[in-house]
Amino acid sequence: MANYDVIVIGAGPGGYVCAIRCAQLGLKTACVESRETLGGTCLNVGCIPSKAMLHASEMYHEAHTHFETMGLMGVSPKVDLGKMLEYKQSTVESNTKGIEFLFKKNKVDWLKGHGKVAGKGKVEVAGEIHEAKHIVIATGSEAASLPGIEIDEERVVTSTGALELKSVPKKMVVIGAGVIGLEMGSVYSRLGSDVTVLEFLDVITPGMDGEVQKSFQKMLTKQGINFTLGAAVQGVQKLKSKLKVTYKLRKDDSDGAIDADVVLVATGRKPYTDGLGLAEAGVEMTERGQIKTDAHLATNIEGIWAIGDVITGPMLAHKAEDEGMAVAETIAGQKGHVNYKVIPGVIYTSPEVASVGQTEEQLKEEGRAYTVGKFPFMGNARAKSHFTGDGFVKLLADKETDRILGAHIIGPMAGDLIHEICVGMEFGAAAEDIARTCHAHPTFSEAVREAALACGDGAIHA
C-alpha cells in the first residue's frame, strides 16, 4: 500500500495531464491505467492513429491528383495497407512512450491495473489498496452501438477495428455522420472504398453551423462519399460473403437496404464507468450515465473529482486536458478554471472543419443582433497554390460591440487557424482587433483577417 495526495484513475489526455500537473504543483501523485501503454483511447486507438491514417491517405490522394500538375512525374504509388498500419503504429508508440517519459520526469507513479474506488480515500488496483486525499476519475468513454448490431471488430467495427482492417474494403457503410464516421470514411474512400454514410438526422455533423454543414456535405459528395440522410438503421445482417444493412427512411417510413464488406458503427461514445465502484461510494450520476460534478469538477463525495468524457460536455481530448489542469490547480489550492465557451472543435478530414463559440442558428434563436464576415479560400493566394481553394472562413460578431461570438472555418489548416480566434475570444477581442492585426503574406491565416475585415467595411480580396 502507498499513500498519495492524488490518485488519478485513467491515463488518457485528461488523466495523464491531470497527473503531471498535480506533480508539477508539488503533490505526490499516481495514475492508474490498465492498458499496457499510457495515453488512453486518444493516443492508442483514437485521435493519434486516425490522424496518421488521414495523413497517409491524403498523401496518396495528392500523388494521384496533383503531383503531375506540379511537375512531379513518375509511377503513381500503390497502397500497402500493412505498411501503412506499421507507420500508424510507430506514431502511436512514439507518443505513448513519450507519456511514460513525462511520468518519470515528473515523478508520477504508474499503478498498472484496473482502478476501483474502495472507500473514502482508497483506490484498489490489482488487489492492492492505495490511499489518497483526492481521487480523480478520468476513465474516458467507449464506443456506443445501436440495438441489434453486434460488433466483432472485423467486419462490423468501431473506430478501433477500422484502424486495424487487413485490407481496403470494396464497399464500406458508415453508420453516423459525425466526426469519427466522416474521418474514417474519408480515409477508406481515398484508399479506394465505395463509402456510403447513413445518418439518422437530416444533416451531417449535428450541432455545427448550418452553412458549414451544407458546404461540407457537398465537398465530401464531390470526393465520392455517398450520403443517405434521415435513415434509421434497423440492423446489420452477417451473411457469408457480405453484410446487409437495413434501415427505414424517416420521411416516409420506407424500407431500405445496402450491402457492404465492412460496416463502421460511428454512432457516438458513452462514458466508461463500469467497475469503478462509484455506486458503492455513493457518487451521484446523471440520467445519461455521466458522473455529476459541480462548477469545480467535484462530485457529491468529498475528495472525489471527475473530468473528461465521464462528465457532461463535449467528448474532446483537449476539453479533458483543460479540466485535468483545472482540477489539479484546484486541489493545490489555486483557482482552476475552464472556459467552456471557448473550446474549439475540429474535424480532420480534407478539407478540415473547425469551429468555436456560437453558430448563426444559436444567435438567431436567442435573438441576438450580429454581423457576419465571410471570406472564401478561393481568394487566398496560398490556398490556390495548394489546390485547397474550396471552403471559407466565417466570423460572427456582436452587432453593437463587434465582440467575436463565434467562428466557423472549412478549408486548409482549419484546425490550426481557429486558435487565433480562440485567443481573441479569451481576451474579449472585437473583429476589428483581428482585422487590424498584420498577418504574414502569403499564409492561410490571411483568410481569417479578411473575414474579420468583412465584418466591417469589407474584405480586400473578395
Disulfide bonds with the S-S distance in Angstrom:
none
